Amino acid sequence: ANNAIVINQTMTLGNFVMEETDGDTLTFRGGLTCTTTGYFKVLKGTLAAVDVGNGPTTLDVNGNLEIGTNGTITGGTTYNTSIKIKLSGNWTQTGKWTHPTWDGSTVCTFDGTTAQTISTTRSDTDSANDFEDIRISNTTSTVTFLDNAGNSFELPSDGTLTVDTGAQFICQDTFDADGTVTLTGTAILRLEGAIEDDASELGTTLTVNQSTIVYAGTAAQ
């Protein structure tokens, strides 16, 4: 395998599987958009973006996204090396998602038209399990963060969770929001698991508007 394979132009793919035998890197030229009409799987190796001064790379997946145990998607440390993900299917993660560390707009947007789920088995002690900036834009069905044993929904102090009007975000696991939570219009946030008992609980800043928060746990919350 090559040590670095670079994609230099916007493209549309069908189903895509990355399985670099030597764990090498597939690099997108910053600022382009890669769209898949099916699933996108990073099973082995690293997916990243290179800074050419053109802004973030967009990965638009119109199917399921899977980060395998030996796979990594690197979100980047600057605006021009960041990867923004739009996903209409399910998110399955046993590998590493390193969220971008720059302070910018939404990084992960769930915009499907059928029910979507988020499953992650990374350790809670690994910051790769965090969603830095997440937007729920699916207004025809639900987006559910599943009950992942030993994990929780982690939103760091500089992170944002936005649920658009008409959308519903369900958290079946522990909800641990240390950042900004914004519910817009008729959005619904349904909490079926525990709520982290700390100073922030539902975020350091919580904006509800005319939205609804449903406490639906089977134990004390």
Residue pairs with C-beta under 8 A, 6 or more apart in sequence:
1 20
1 21
1 22
1 24
1 45
2 24
3 24
3 25
4 24
4 25
4 27
5 24
5 25
5 26
5 27
6 27
6 28
6 29
6 50
7 26
7 27
7 28
7 29
7 32
7 34
8 29
8 32
9 29
9 32
10 32
10 33
10 34
11 32
11 34
11 35
12 34
12 35
12 36
12 37
13 34
13 35
13 36
13 37
13 38
14 36
14 37
14 38
15 36
15 37
15 38
15 39
15 40
15 63
16 36
16 38
16 39
16 40
16 41
17 41
17 43
18 26
18 41
18 42
18 43
18 44
18 45
18 47
18 71
19 41
19 43
19 44
19 45
20 26
20 44
20 45
21 44
22 45
23 44
23 45
23 46
23 70
24 45
24 46
25 45
25 46
25 47
25 48
26 45
26 46
26 47
26 48
27 47
27 48
27 49
27 50
28 34
28 47
28 48
28 49
28 50
28 57
28 59
28 83
29 49
29 50
29 52
29 54
29 57
30 49
30 50
30 51
30 52
30 53
30 54
30 55
30 56
30 57
30 80
30 81
31 52
31 53
31 54
31 55
31 56
31 57
31 80
32 54
32 57
32 58
33 57
33 58
33 59
33 60
34 57
34 58
34 59
34 60
35 60
35 61
35 62
36 60
36 61
36 62
36 63
37 62
37 63
38 62
38 63
39 61
39 63
39 64
39 65
39 66
39 89
40 59
40 61
40 63
40 64
40 65
40 66
41 65
41 66
41 68
41 71
42 66
42 67
42 68
42 71
42 72
42 73
42 95
43 66
43 68
43 70
43 71
44 68
44 70
44 71
45 70
45 71
45 72
46 71
46 72
46 73
46 74
47 71
47 72
47 73
47 74
47 83
48 73
48 74
48 76
48 81
48 83
49 56
49 57
49 74
49 76
49 80
49 81
49 82
49 83
50 81
51 78
51 80
51 81
52 80
53 80
54 80
55 79
55 80
56 76
56 79
56 80
56 82
56 83
56 84
56 100
56 104
57 82
57 83
57 84
58 83
58 84
58 85
58 86
59 83
59 84
59 85
59 86
60 86
61 85
61 86
61 87
61 88
61 89
62 88
62 89
63 88
63 89
64 89
64 90
64 91
64 92
65 85
65 87
65 89
65 90
65 91
65 92
66 92
66 93
67 73
67 92
67 93
67 94
67 95
67 96
67 97
68 94
68 95
69 94
69 95
70 95
71 95
71 96
72 95
72 96
72 97
72 98
73 83
73 85
73 96
73 97
73 98
74 83
74 98
75 82
75 83
75 97
75 98
75 99
75 100
75 101
75 107
75 132
76 82
76 83
76 100
76 101
76 102
77 100
77 101
77 102
78 102
79 102
79 104
82 100
82 102
82 104
82 107
83 100
83 107
84 105
84 106
84 107
84 108
84 109
85 107
85 108
85 109
86 109
86 111
87 108
87 109
87 110
87 111
87 112
87 116
88 110
88 111
88 112
88 113
88 116
89 112
89 116
90 116
90 117
90 118
90 119
91 110
91 116
91 117
91 118
91 119
91 120
92 119
92 120
93 119
93 120
93 121
93 122
93 129
94 120
94 121
94 122
95 122
96 122
96 126
96 128
97 122
97 128
97 129
98 128
99 107
99 127
99 128
99 130
99 131
99 132
99 133
100 107
100 132
101 132
103 158
104 133
105 133
106 133
106 134
106 135
106 160
106 162
107 131
107 132
107 133
107 134
108 131
108 132
108 133
108 134
108 135
109 134
109 135
109 137
110 116
110 118
110 134
110 135
110 136
110 137
110 138
110 143
111 137
111 138
112 138
112 141
112 143
113 138
113 140
113 141
114 140
114 141
115 141
115 142
115 143
115 144
116 138
116 141
116 142
116 143
116 144
117 143
117 144
117 145
117 146
118 143
118 144
118 145
118 146
119 146
119 148
120 129
120 148
120 151
121 148
121 149
121 150
121 151
122 128
122 129
122 151
123 129
123 150
123 151
124 150
124 151
124 152
124 154
127 156
129 151
129 154
130 154
130 155
130 156
130 159
131 153
131 154
131 155
131 159
131 161
132 156
132 158
132 159
132 160
133 159
133 160
134 155
134 159
134 160
134 161
134 162
135 161
135 162
135 163
135 164
136 143
136 161
136 162
136 163
136 164
136 167
136 168
136 169
136 187
137 164
137 167
138 167
139 164
139 165
139 166
139 167
141 168
142 168
142 169
142 170
143 167
143 168
143 169
143 170
144 169
144 170
144 171
144 172
145 153
145 169
145 170
145 171
145 172
145 173
146 172
146 173
147 172
147 173
147 192
147 193
148 173
151 173
152 173
152 174
152 175
152 176
152 193
152 196
153 171
153 173
153 174
153 175
153 176
153 177
154 176
155 161
155 176
155 177
155 178
155 179
155 181
155 203
156 178
156 179
157 178
157 179
157 200
157 204
158 179
159 178
159 179
159 180
160 179
160 180
160 181
160 182
161 169
161 177
161 179
161 180
161 181
161 182
161 203
162 182
162 184
163 169
163 182
163 183
163 184
163 187
163 188
163 189
163 211
164 184
164 185
164 187
165 184
165 185
165 186
165 187
165 211
166 185
166 186
166 187
167 187
167 188
168 187
168 188
168 189
168 190
169 187
169 188
169 189
169 190
170 190
170 192
171 189
171 190
171 191
171 192
171 193
172 192
172 193
173 193
174 193
174 194
174 195
174 196
175 191
175 193
175 194
175 195
175 196
175 202
176 196
176 198
177 196
177 200
177 201
177 202
177 203
178 198
178 200
178 203
178 204
179 203
179 204
179 205
180 203
180 204
180 205
180 206
180 207
181 189
181 202
181 203
181 205
181 206
181 207
182 207
183 189
183 207
183 208
183 209
183 211
183 212
183 213
184 209
184 211
185 209
185 210
185 211
186 210
186 211
186 212
187 209
187 211
187 212
188 211
188 212
188 213
188 214
189 211
189 212
189 213
189 214
190 213
190 214
190 216
191 213
191 214
191 215
191 216
191 217
191 221
192 216
192 217
192 218
193 217
194 217
194 219
194 221
195 201
195 202
195 217
195 221
202 213
215 221
